[in-house]
């Protein structure tokens, strides 16, 4: 299992030093892009991806929590993102299929409040599935759903799914072994890394 460091939880004004200081705590980087509509927060500009890819060698997974997924998926890949996740709540199955046809490594995300069965319209085309366990927009939140229960629900609903499974939201260090045991591929951590 890889650890993806959510840079939203870092000191973004000193980002490269932060990444150097905590480099032993993660394998790759997670970037949240929000628009103030789908979430209550406006986060980093999508161009931060290019800055990171220019100045580091990390794999970048970009998590789009916004409404204009067609535009920003293309922008994220243009700036160098390796994986881009869009949300089922703001992406129709038809648009998702179109994005998958245009780009490699497009994943689907789901909010903690959304019925897991909604993913059935997306999962066959998804490079990855991101289970968000907090309400989106801000770092260091408490979980909105039980992490173990949500993963178990997903695996029971989609037992044949074999692509990447990403878990994002309040993941604590003491939970990492459980996630490994559950065959999670990528665990996103923010505060657990940068709030040390």
C-alpha positions, 0 to 999 in steps of 0.5 A, a space after each residue: 500500500 502506498 501513502 499519498 500525502 495530501 498537500 492541502 494539510 501542508 504549509 503550502 507557502 513552504 511546500 518544497 521544504 515540507 515535502 523534503 522534511 516529511 519525505 520518509 512518511 509518504 510515497 506520492 502526493 495527493 492534490 485536492 482541487 475544489 471550486 467553492 461550489 461542490 465544496 464549501 472551500 476553494 483550494 489550490 489552483 490546478 497549476 500547482 500540479 505543474 509546479 510539483 511535477 517540475 520540482 519533484 519526481 513524485 507521482 501525483 494523484 489529483 482529486 477534483 471536487 468541483 462541477 466542471 470536470 470535463 475542463 479540469 480533468 484535461 487541465 490536470 493531465 495537461 499539467 502532469 497529473 498521473 491519476 485524476 479522480 472525479 466525483 460521481 455526484 458531479 459527473 454523469 456516467 456518460 461524461 465519465 465514459 467520455 473522460 475515460 476514453 480521452 484520458 488514461 488513469 481516470 478514477 471515480 470518487 464517492 462522498 461518504 453520504 452517497 449510496 455505494 450502489 451509485 458506483 455501479 454505473 461507473 466502476 467498469 470503466 474506472 481506473 480507480 475508486 476513491 472512497 472519501 470518508 470525510 465531508 469534502 473541503 477542509 483538512 483534519 476533519 473527523 470521519 463522516 462514516 466508519 472507515 472499516 465499514 465503508 471499505 467492507 461495504 464497497 468490497 461486498 458490493 463489488 467483489 470482482 473489482 480489481 483496480 486501484 482502491 484509494 481511501 481518503 479522509 482522516 486516515 490515522 497511522 494506527 489504521 494503516 495496517 488494517 487498510 493493508 489487510 483490507 487490500 487498500 492500494 493507496 491511503 491518503 493522509 494529510 494531518 497525520 503527516 504534516 501535523 507532526 
